[in-house]
């Protein structure tokens, strides 16, 4: 039986709790270091504004939040995540005054603890797959953005389209869970990652979901042969 959205959220949070201390290391290892470049490109698409505040949803260990303040030193970041141990792990990085620019908060992406029209820009990196239903998160992100504010999403492409003549799909199904188990002891977490990538909508389908939630000027671009996509959308200006 399929679990409810709340049960799913608790299960995913528990899974990330188990692998929190290995999360950054395995991100770098399993991506061959490309995750640094992907995050840099994500933040390059953001546009600071008059509120001086950005939202990093599904912030995890806050690598995207750190990249935001690196590229936009005058900006503050609300780093929200449903998994408290991931934020706790990331807090160790908030040195040299970064704790005055980045504010980690335990929160549900479906009910954001932020006022309407309160953030200039929002990012979500490899997190939208984990929120069910996605439309609730999109509507909340649209609500908290200022008119004309940007939503920038970094996410794996769907496994429905073979990449590198099918080698990437084989990597997802066989190699990724094995490496995840060797280092973190939790093959299930990385099997979940593979399964959700394989089942994820195409970039065009995700764009349609975002437009239905009220965004416009939606576009996307593939990176690393379509393994990852950068999606950008704008809240309609008043």
C-alpha positions as CSV (number, residue, x, y, z in Angstrom):
1,X,0.0,0.0,0.0
2,X,1.3,3.4,-0.9
3,X,2.0,5.5,2.1
4,X,0.5,9.0,2.8
5,X,2.5,12.2,2.0
6,X,3.2,12.7,5.7
7,X,4.4,9.1,6.2
8,X,6.6,9.4,3.1
9,X,8.1,12.6,4.5
10,X,8.9,10.9,7.8
11,X,10.4,7.9,6.0
12,X,12.6,10.1,3.8
13,X,13.7,12.2,6.7
14,X,14.7,9.0,8.6
15,X,16.6,7.7,5.6
16,X,18.6,11.0,5.3
17,X,19.2,11.0,9.1
18,X,20.9,7.6,8.8
19,X,23.3,8.8,6.1
20,X,23.8,12.4,7.2
21,X,27.4,12.0,8.2
22,X,28.3,10.4,4.9
23,X,26.2,12.6,2.7
24,X,28.8,15.2,1.5
25,X,31.5,12.6,1.0
26,X,29.3,10.4,-1.1
27,X,27.9,13.3,-3.1
28,X,31.4,14.2,-4.2
29,X,32.4,10.6,-4.8
30,X,29.3,9.4,-6.7
31,X,29.2,12.5,-8.9
32,X,32.9,12.5,-9.6
33,X,33.2,15.9,-8.1
34,X,30.7,17.4,-10.6
35,X,28.3,18.4,-7.8
36,X,30.6,21.4,-7.1
37,X,30.0,22.6,-10.7
38,X,26.3,21.9,-10.6
39,X,25.8,23.9,-7.5
40,X,27.8,26.8,-8.9
41,X,25.6,26.9,-12.0
42,X,22.5,26.7,-9.9
43,X,23.5,29.8,-7.8
44,X,24.6,31.7,-11.0
45,X,21.0,31.5,-12.1
46,X,19.7,33.3,-8.9
47,X,19.0,37.0,-8.8
48,X,19.3,38.9,-5.5
49,X,16.7,41.5,-4.8
50,X,15.5,44.2,-2.5
51,X,14.5,41.9,0.4
52,X,18.1,40.7,0.7
53,X,16.8,37.2,1.6
54,X,17.0,33.9,-0.4
55,X,15.4,30.6,0.5
56,X,17.4,27.4,0.1
57,X,14.7,24.6,0.5
58,X,15.9,21.0,1.1
59,X,19.1,22.7,2.2
60,X,20.5,19.5,3.7
61,X,24.1,20.1,4.8
62,X,23.9,23.6,3.4
63,X,26.4,23.4,0.5
64,X,24.0,25.4,-1.7
65,X,23.4,28.0,1.0
66,X,27.2,28.4,1.3
67,X,27.5,28.9,-2.4
68,X,24.8,31.5,-2.3
69,X,26.6,33.7,0.2
70,X,29.9,33.1,-1.6
71,X,28.4,34.4,-4.9
72,X,26.1,37.0,-3.3
73,X,27.9,38.2,-0.1
74,X,25.2,40.7,0.8
75,X,22.4,38.1,0.8
76,X,21.1,36.2,3.8
77,X,19.8,32.7,3.4
78,X,16.9,30.8,5.1
79,X,18.2,27.2,4.9
80,X,15.1,25.0,5.4
81,X,15.1,21.2,5.6
82,X,12.7,18.5,6.9
83,X,15.6,16.4,8.1
84,X,17.1,17.9,11.3
85,X,20.3,15.7,11.4
86,X,21.2,17.0,7.9
87,X,21.0,20.6,9.1
88,X,22.9,19.7,12.3
89,X,25.7,18.1,10.2
90,X,25.8,21.2,8.0
91,X,26.0,23.6,11.0
92,X,29.7,22.7,11.4
93,X,30.4,24.6,8.1
94,X,28.9,27.9,9.4
95,X,32.2,29.4,10.5
96,X,33.9,32.7,9.8
97,X,30.7,34.7,10.3
98,X,28.6,32.5,8.0
99,X,26.2,31.8,10.9
100,X,25.2,35.5,10.6
101,X,24.3,35.0,6.9
102,X,22.8,31.5,6.9
103,X,19.9,30.5,9.2
104,X,19.1,26.8,9.3
105,X,15.4,26.0,10.1
106,X,13.7,22.6,10.5
107,X,10.6,23.0,8.2
108,X,8.3,21.2,5.8
109,X,8.5,22.3,2.2
110,X,4.7,21.9,1.9
111,X,4.0,24.5,4.6
112,X,6.8,27.0,4.6
113,X,7.2,29.1,7.8
114,X,7.6,32.3,5.8
115,X,5.3,35.3,5.0
116,X,3.9,35.9,1.5
117,X,6.3,37.8,-0.9
118,X,9.2,37.6,1.5
119,X,12.2,36.1,-0.5
120,X,13.8,37.4,-3.6
121,X,14.8,34.0,-4.9
122,X,14.5,30.3,-3.9
123,X,16.6,27.3,-4.7
124,X,16.1,23.6,-4.2
125,X,18.9,21.2,-5.0
126,X,18.1,17.5,-5.5
127,X,15.2,17.8,-3.1
128,X,12.0,18.3,-5.2
129,X,11.9,14.5,-5.9
130,X,11.5,13.9,-2.1
131,X,8.5,16.1,-1.6
132,X,5.0,14.5,-2.2
133,X,2.9,16.0,-3.6
134,X,5.2,18.3,-5.6
135,X,2.4,20.8,-6.4
136,X,2.1,21.7,-2.7
137,X,5.8,22.7,-2.6
138,X,5.6,24.6,-5.9
139,X,2.5,26.6,-4.6
140,X,4.3,27.4,-1.3
141,X,7.5,28.5,-3.2
142,X,5.3,30.7,-5.4
143,X,3.6,32.2,-2.4
144,X,6.8,33.2,-0.5
145,X,8.6,34.6,-3.6
146,X,8.3,38.3,-4.3
147,X,6.5,39.2,-7.6
148,X,9.0,38.5,-10.3
149,X,11.2,36.4,-8.0
150,X,13.0,33.3,-9.3
151,X,12.8,29.7,-8.4
152,X,15.9,27.7,-9.4
153,X,15.9,24.0,-9.2
154,X,18.8,21.5,-9.6
155,X,17.6,18.0,-10.2
156,X,18.6,14.7,-11.8
157,X,17.1,14.1,-15.2
158,X,14.7,11.3,-15.6
159,X,16.0,7.8,-16.0
160,X,13.4,7.2,-18.7
161,X,15.9,8.6,-21.3
162,X,19.1,6.5,-21.6
163,X,22.3,8.5,-21.1
164,X,25.7,7.4,-22.4
165,X,24.1,4.5,-24.3
166,X,22.4,3.2,-21.2
167,X,25.6,3.1,-19.0
168,X,24.2,5.8,-16.6
169,X,21.0,3.7,-16.0
170,X,23.2,0.7,-15.2
171,X,25.2,2.9,-12.9
172,X,22.0,4.0,-11.1
173,X,20.6,0.5,-10.7
174,X,23.8,-1.5,-9.9
175,X,26.8,0.6,-9.0
176,X,25.3,3.5,-7.0
177,X,23.5,1.3,-4.3
178,X,26.6,-0.8,-4.0
179,X,29.0,2.1,-3.3
180,X,26.4,3.7,-1.0
181,X,26.3,0.5,1.0
182,X,30.1,0.2,1.2
183,X,30.6,3.6,2.7
184,X,27.3,4.4,4.5
185,X,26.1,0.9,5.3
186,X,22.7,1.9,3.9
187,X,22.1,0.4,0.4
188,X,18.4,1.2,0.7
189,X,19.0,5.0,0.8
190,X,20.9,4.9,-2.5
191,X,18.4,2.4,-4.0
192,X,15.8,5.0,-3.2
193,X,17.8,7.6,-5.0
194,X,18.1,5.4,-8.1
195,X,14.4,4.5,-8.0
196,X,13.2,8.1,-7.7
197,X,15.5,9.2,-10.6
198,X,14.2,6.5,-12.8
199,X,10.6,7.5,-12.0
200,X,11.1,11.3,-12.2
201,X,9.2,13.3,-14.8
202,X,10.9,14.6,-17.9
203,X,12.2,18.2,-17.8
204,X,9.3,19.3,-20.0
205,X,6.8,17.6,-17.7
206,X,8.3,19.3,-14.6
207,X,8.0,22.6,-16.4
208,X,4.3,22.0,-17.0
209,X,3.9,21.3,-13.2
210,X,5.6,24.6,-12.4
211,X,3.4,26.6,-14.7
212,X,0.3,25.0,-13.3
213,X,1.5,26.2,-9.9
214,X,1.5,29.8,-11.1
215,X,5.1,30.3,-12.5
216,X,5.9,31.7,-15.9
217,X,9.0,32.2,-18.0
218,X,9.9,28.6,-17.2
219,X,13.0,27.1,-18.9
220,X,15.5,24.4,-18.3
221,X,18.9,23.3,-19.5
222,X,20.7,19.9,-19.3
223,X,24.1,19.5,-17.8
224,X,26.5,16.6,-18.0
225,X,24.7,15.0,-20.9
226,X,21.3,15.4,-19.2
227,X,22.3,13.6,-16.0
228,X,21.3,16.8,-14.2
229,X,19.0,19.6,-15.3
230,X,18.8,23.2,-14.1
231,X,15.2,24.5,-14.1
232,X,14.4,28.2,-13.7
233,X,11.0,29.8,-13.3
234,X,9.7,33.2,-12.3
235,X,6.7,34.2,-10.2
236,X,4.4,36.3,-12.2
237,X,5.0,40.0,-11.7
238,X,2.0,42.0,-10.3
